[in-house]
């Protein structure tokens, strides 16, 4: 057994309705492809629990939880709203969100307590949700709840989060901006060109957490070689110096060149390389303890194979994943510009990390 998958058919309730780019059929699509392409001897499916109020309150405010549970589509108090217009509350959405958070918790506990070291939380990576505000198709931040639970309930002391979603993880960043026990490395499309407009190199944390937020904004079109360069030059050396006890990677297929909401340039081979590189980091620093949270992606032809490419990278199944499109970008597209971004990241962070001081 090499891979543990926390999944439930009830996740389909995390669906924003007809016409919205985030629909609830994505989870079953992934599981169907997984079962067709990977031997049942190589993975186990674990039924996740629903996250409790106590677990959600590790990150979110009580008033926010009460609003979401009320089922109201909109609420207002003086100077305050709870949801952005792109994240409309639908019937059953809050319950399904608790299940997705529960899948992240189930996966983390599996890897932490000696089960398969590589565990997947299907549907996860809802990284735009803040303590009291839902946005970017995210109402609860499963990444942050998972990390907080490891720190507060499981005895972990250092967690590395590698966010490879095409969009900057502004919610996760905000929640851990002053937290030195969490090294948050966010690789995303240049925020001048994509929602949410945050994640610049200069955003490095605050207070005791200064230096523990690492933003790597990539130029549109950045492809396989560019990502590999970032993983080798930024993620690997920081992880080796930080020495986390668990690695959590979140993000789905939206860095793929054919995604319909983003403009990056990864191929399926590149997505698998990302998974493999992050898995190798986990092997090097924390005995292979790796949690993959996969939920994003906005081209149905790419979504399931993209997720499978990411989660199969660390475990090594020799899958024949064929690109669904005849065209693609060069694998070294925007590599020169990416080298300049990496140079800026190192220069900005060298006061805080020995690996960048030389």
C-alpha positions as CSV (number, residue, x, y, z in Angstrom):
1,X,0.0,0.0,0.0
2,X,1.6,3.3,-1.1
3,X,-1.2,5.8,-1.1
4,X,-4.1,6.6,1.2
5,X,-7.0,8.5,-0.4
6,X,-9.5,10.3,1.9
7,X,-12.7,10.5,-0.2
8,X,-16.5,10.4,0.0
9,X,-19.1,10.5,-2.7
10,X,-20.9,13.1,-0.6
11,X,-18.2,15.7,-1.5
12,X,-20.2,16.3,-4.7
13,X,-22.3,18.7,-2.5
14,X,-19.5,21.2,-2.7
15,X,-21.0,22.7,-5.9
16,X,-21.7,26.3,-6.7
17,X,-24.4,25.6,-9.2
18,X,-25.0,25.7,-13.0
19,X,-22.8,28.1,-14.9
20,X,-20.2,28.3,-12.1
21,X,-16.7,27.1,-12.9
22,X,-16.5,25.1,-9.7
23,X,-18.9,22.1,-9.9
24,X,-19.2,19.0,-7.7
25,X,-18.7,16.4,-10.3
26,X,-14.9,16.9,-10.2
27,X,-14.3,14.5,-7.3
28,X,-15.9,11.5,-8.8
29,X,-14.2,12.2,-12.2
30,X,-10.8,11.9,-10.4
31,X,-11.7,8.8,-8.5
32,X,-13.0,7.1,-11.7
33,X,-9.7,7.8,-13.4
34,X,-7.7,6.7,-10.4
35,X,-9.5,3.4,-10.2
36,X,-9.1,2.8,-14.0
37,X,-5.4,3.6,-14.1
38,X,-3.9,2.5,-10.7
39,X,-3.9,-1.0,-9.3
40,X,-6.2,-1.4,-6.2
41,X,-3.2,-2.9,-4.5
42,X,-1.4,0.5,-4.6
43,X,-4.0,2.6,-2.8
44,X,-6.7,2.5,-0.2
45,X,-9.8,4.7,0.0
46,X,-10.6,6.0,3.5
47,X,-13.9,7.5,4.4
48,X,-13.3,10.9,5.9
49,X,-15.2,12.4,8.9
50,X,-16.9,15.7,9.0
51,X,-14.8,18.4,10.6
52,X,-16.2,19.5,14.0
53,X,-16.9,23.0,15.2
54,X,-13.9,22.6,17.5
55,X,-11.6,21.8,14.6
56,X,-12.9,24.6,12.4
57,X,-12.6,27.1,15.3
58,X,-8.8,26.4,15.3
59,X,-8.9,28.8,12.3
60,X,-12.3,30.4,11.7
61,X,-14.4,32.7,13.9
62,X,-17.6,31.5,15.6
63,X,-19.8,34.2,14.0
64,X,-18.6,33.1,10.6
65,X,-19.4,29.4,11.3
66,X,-22.8,30.4,12.6
67,X,-23.5,32.3,9.4
68,X,-22.5,29.5,7.1
69,X,-24.5,27.0,9.0
70,X,-27.6,29.2,8.8
71,X,-27.7,28.6,5.1
72,X,-28.4,32.2,4.2
73,X,-27.0,33.2,0.9
74,X,-25.9,36.6,2.1
75,X,-25.5,38.4,5.4
76,X,-24.4,41.9,6.4
77,X,-23.6,43.7,9.5
78,X,-22.2,47.3,9.7
79,X,-19.0,47.2,7.7
80,X,-19.0,43.5,7.2
81,X,-19.8,40.8,4.7
82,X,-19.0,37.1,5.0
83,X,-18.8,35.9,1.3
84,X,-17.6,37.4,-1.9
85,X,-20.0,37.4,-4.9
86,X,-18.0,34.6,-6.6
87,X,-18.6,32.2,-3.7
88,X,-22.4,32.0,-3.3
89,X,-23.7,29.8,-0.5
90,X,-25.7,26.9,-1.9
91,X,-27.9,24.2,-0.2
92,X,-25.6,21.5,1.3
93,X,-22.4,23.5,0.5
94,X,-21.4,24.0,4.2
95,X,-21.9,20.4,5.1
96,X,-19.8,19.2,2.1
97,X,-17.1,21.8,3.0
98,X,-16.9,20.2,6.4
99,X,-16.4,16.9,4.8
100,X,-13.6,18.2,2.6
101,X,-11.9,19.7,5.7
102,X,-12.4,16.4,7.4
103,X,-10.7,14.6,4.4
104,X,-7.6,16.9,4.9
105,X,-7.6,16.1,8.6
106,X,-8.0,12.3,7.9
107,X,-5.1,12.4,5.4
108,X,-2.8,14.3,7.8
109,X,-3.6,12.0,10.7
110,X,-3.0,8.9,8.5
111,X,0.5,10.1,7.5
112,X,1.3,11.4,11.0
113,X,0.3,8.3,12.9
114,X,2.2,5.8,10.8
115,X,-0.2,4.8,8.0
116,X,0.9,5.3,4.4
117,X,3.3,8.2,4.5
118,X,1.7,9.7,1.4
119,X,-2.0,10.6,1.9
120,X,-4.4,12.6,-0.2
121,X,-7.3,14.7,0.8
122,X,-9.6,14.8,-2.2
123,X,-11.2,18.2,-2.8
124,X,-8.8,20.1,-0.6
125,X,-6.7,23.2,-1.1
126,X,-9.5,25.8,-0.4
127,X,-6.8,28.3,0.3
128,X,-8.6,31.6,-0.3
129,X,-10.9,31.3,2.8
130,X,-9.9,33.6,5.7
131,X,-10.8,33.5,9.3
132,X,-14.2,35.2,8.7
133,X,-14.6,35.5,5.0
134,X,-15.1,33.1,2.1
135,X,-13.9,34.0,-1.4
136,X,-12.4,32.4,-4.5
137,X,-14.8,29.4,-4.3
138,X,-13.5,28.6,-0.8
139,X,-15.6,28.8,2.4
140,X,-13.5,26.9,4.9
141,X,-9.7,26.8,4.7
142,X,-8.9,23.1,4.9
143,X,-5.1,23.7,4.5
144,X,-5.0,26.0,7.6
145,X,-7.3,23.8,9.7
146,X,-5.1,20.8,8.8
147,X,-1.9,22.6,9.8
148,X,-3.4,24.0,13.0
149,X,-4.7,20.6,14.1
150,X,-1.2,19.1,13.6
151,X,0.4,21.8,15.6
152,X,-2.2,22.1,18.4
153,X,-3.6,18.5,18.6
154,X,-1.0,16.2,17.2
155,X,2.2,17.7,18.7
156,X,3.9,18.8,15.5
157,X,6.4,21.6,15.8
158,X,7.2,22.6,12.2
159,X,5.0,22.2,9.1
160,X,6.0,23.0,5.5
161,X,3.1,24.1,3.2
162,X,3.9,24.1,-0.5
163,X,1.1,25.8,-2.4
164,X,1.3,25.0,-6.1
165,X,-2.2,26.3,-7.1
166,X,-2.0,28.8,-9.9
167,X,-3.6,31.4,-7.7
168,X,-1.9,32.8,-4.6
169,X,-3.1,31.3,-1.4
170,X,-4.1,34.6,0.2
171,X,-6.2,33.0,2.9
172,X,-3.5,30.6,4.1
173,X,-0.9,33.3,3.9
174,X,-3.0,35.7,6.0
175,X,-3.7,33.1,8.7
176,X,0.0,32.1,9.1
177,X,1.6,35.5,8.4
178,X,3.0,35.8,11.9
179,X,3.6,32.0,12.6
180,X,7.2,30.8,12.7
181,X,6.2,27.2,13.0
182,X,4.7,27.2,9.5
183,X,6.9,27.7,6.4
184,X,4.5,28.7,3.7
185,X,6.0,28.6,0.1
186,X,3.5,29.8,-2.5
187,X,4.3,29.2,-6.2
188,X,1.7,31.0,-8.4
189,X,1.0,33.2,-11.4
190,X,2.1,36.8,-11.2
191,X,-0.5,38.5,-9.1
192,X,-0.6,41.5,-11.5
193,X,-2.2,39.1,-13.9
194,X,-4.5,36.9,-11.8
195,X,-6.9,36.7,-8.9
196,X,-6.5,37.4,-5.9
197,X,-3.8,40.1,-6.7
198,X,-1.6,39.2,-3.8
199,X,1.5,37.1,-3.4
200,X,4.3,39.4,-4.3
201,X,8.0,38.6,-3.4
202,X,8.0,41.4,-0.8
203,X,5.2,39.7,1.2
204,X,7.4,37.6,3.6
205,X,5.5,37.5,6.9
206,X,5.4,39.8,9.9
207,X,6.5,39.8,13.5
208,X,7.9,36.4,14.6
209,X,6.8,35.0,11.3
210,X,9.0,37.3,9.2
211,X,10.8,35.2,6.6
212,X,8.4,32.3,6.9
213,X,6.2,33.3,4.0
214,X,7.8,32.8,0.7
215,X,6.0,34.0,-2.5
216,X,7.3,33.0,-5.9
217,X,5.2,34.8,-8.5
218,X,5.8,33.3,-12.0
219,X,5.3,35.0,-15.3
220,X,2.3,33.8,-17.4
221,X,3.3,30.8,-19.5
222,X,5.9,29.6,-17.0
223,X,6.3,25.9,-17.9
224,X,7.9,22.7,-16.8
225,X,11.5,23.8,-16.6
226,X,10.6,27.0,-14.8
227,X,8.7,25.1,-12.1
228,X,11.6,22.6,-11.8
229,X,14.0,25.5,-11.3
230,X,11.9,27.0,-8.5
231,X,11.5,23.6,-6.7
232,X,15.3,23.0,-6.9
233,X,16.4,26.5,-6.0
234,X,13.8,27.6,-3.5
235,X,11.7,24.7,-2.1
236,X,14.4,22.1,-1.6
237,X,17.0,24.3,0.2
238,X,14.4,26.0,2.5
239,X,12.9,22.6,3.4
240,X,16.4,21.2,4.3
241,X,17.1,24.2,6.5
242,X,13.6,24.4,8.1
243,X,13.4,20.6,8.8
244,X,9.6,20.2,8.9
245,X,7.9,17.2,10.4
246,X,5.3,17.1,7.7
247,X,4.9,18.5,4.2
248,X,1.5,19.6,2.9
249,X,1.2,20.3,-0.8
250,X,-2.0,21.9,-2.0
251,X,-3.2,22.7,-5.5
252,X,-4.8,21.0,-8.5
253,X,-4.6,21.1,-12.3
254,X,-4.9,24.9,-12.8
255,X,-1.2,25.5,-13.6
256,X,-1.7,23.4,-16.7
257,X,-1.4,25.3,-20.0
258,X,-5.0,24.5,-21.1
259,X,-6.7,25.7,-17.9
260,X,-9.6,28.0,-18.7
261,X,-9.1,30.5,-15.8
262,X,-5.3,30.8,-15.6
263,X,-2.3,31.4,-17.9
264,X,0.5,29.2,-16.7
265,X,2.3,26.5,-18.8
266,X,2.7,23.2,-17.1
267,X,2.1,19.9,-19.0
268,X,0.8,16.7,-17.4
269,X,4.4,15.6,-17.3
270,X,5.3,18.8,-15.5
271,X,2.5,18.3,-13.0
272,X,3.9,14.9,-12.2
273,X,7.3,16.3,-11.9
274,X,6.0,18.8,-9.3
275,X,4.5,16.0,-7.3
276,X,7.7,14.0,-7.5
277,X,9.9,16.9,-6.5
278,X,7.8,17.7,-3.5
279,X,7.6,14.0,-2.6
280,X,11.4,13.8,-2.8
281,X,11.7,16.8,-0.4
282,X,9.4,15.0,2.0
283,X,11.5,11.9,1.8
284,X,14.6,13.9,2.5
285,X,13.4,15.9,5.5
286,X,10.5,14.1,7.2
287,X,10.5,10.4,6.4
288,X,8.2,10.9,3.4
289,X,5.3,12.3,5.4
290,X,3.4,14.1,2.7
291,X,-0.2,15.2,2.4
292,X,-1.6,16.2,-1.0
293,X,-4.7,18.3,-1.1
294,X,-6.2,18.4,-4.6
295,X,-9.3,20.4,-5.6
296,X,-8.6,23.1,-8.2
297,X,-8.8,23.0,-12.0
298,X,-11.1,24.6,-14.5
299,X,-10.8,22.5,-17.7
300,X,-12.7,19.2,-17.4
301,X,-10.4,17.5,-19.9
302,X,-7.3,18.2,-17.8
303,X,-8.7,18.2,-14.2
304,X,-8.7,14.4,-13.4
305,X,-5.5,13.5,-15.2
306,X,-3.8,16.6,-13.7
307,X,-4.8,15.6,-10.2
308,X,-3.6,12.0,-10.9
309,X,-0.3,13.3,-12.3
310,X,0.3,15.3,-9.1
311,X,-0.5,12.6,-6.6
312,X,1.2,9.8,-8.6
313,X,4.5,11.8,-8.7
314,X,5.6,10.9,-5.2
315,X,4.5,7.3,-5.2
316,X,6.0,6.5,-8.6
317,X,3.4,4.5,-10.6
318,X,4.4,4.5,-14.3
319,X,1.2,6.0,-15.6
320,X,0.7,6.8,-19.3
321,X,-1.1,10.1,-19.0
322,X,-1.6,11.5,-22.5
323,X,-2.1,15.2,-23.0
324,X,-5.7,15.9,-24.2
325,X,-4.5,18.7,-26.5
326,X,-2.2,18.6,-29.5
327,X,-0.5,21.9,-28.7
328,X,1.6,22.9,-25.7
329,X,4.2,25.5,-24.7
330,X,7.9,24.8,-24.8
331,X,9.1,23.2,-21.6
332,X,11.5,26.0,-21.0
333,X,9.0,28.8,-21.8
334,X,9.6,31.8,-19.5
335,X,12.6,30.2,-17.8
336,X,14.8,33.2,-18.1
337,X,12.2,35.4,-16.4
338,X,11.6,32.8,-13.7
339,X,15.4,32.8,-12.9
340,X,15.1,36.6,-12.2
341,X,12.1,36.0,-9.9
342,X,14.1,33.3,-8.0
343,X,17.0,35.7,-7.8
344,X,14.7,38.4,-6.2
345,X,13.2,35.9,-3.8
346,X,16.7,34.8,-2.6
347,X,17.8,38.4,-2.2
348,X,14.7,39.3,-0.2
349,X,14.9,36.3,2.1
350,X,18.7,36.0,2.6
351,X,18.6,37.9,6.0
352,X,16.4,35.1,7.3
353,X,17.8,31.9,5.7
354,X,21.4,30.7,5.7
355,X,20.8,28.8,2.4
356,X,20.3,32.1,0.6
357,X,23.0,34.1,2.4
358,X,26.0,32.8,0.4
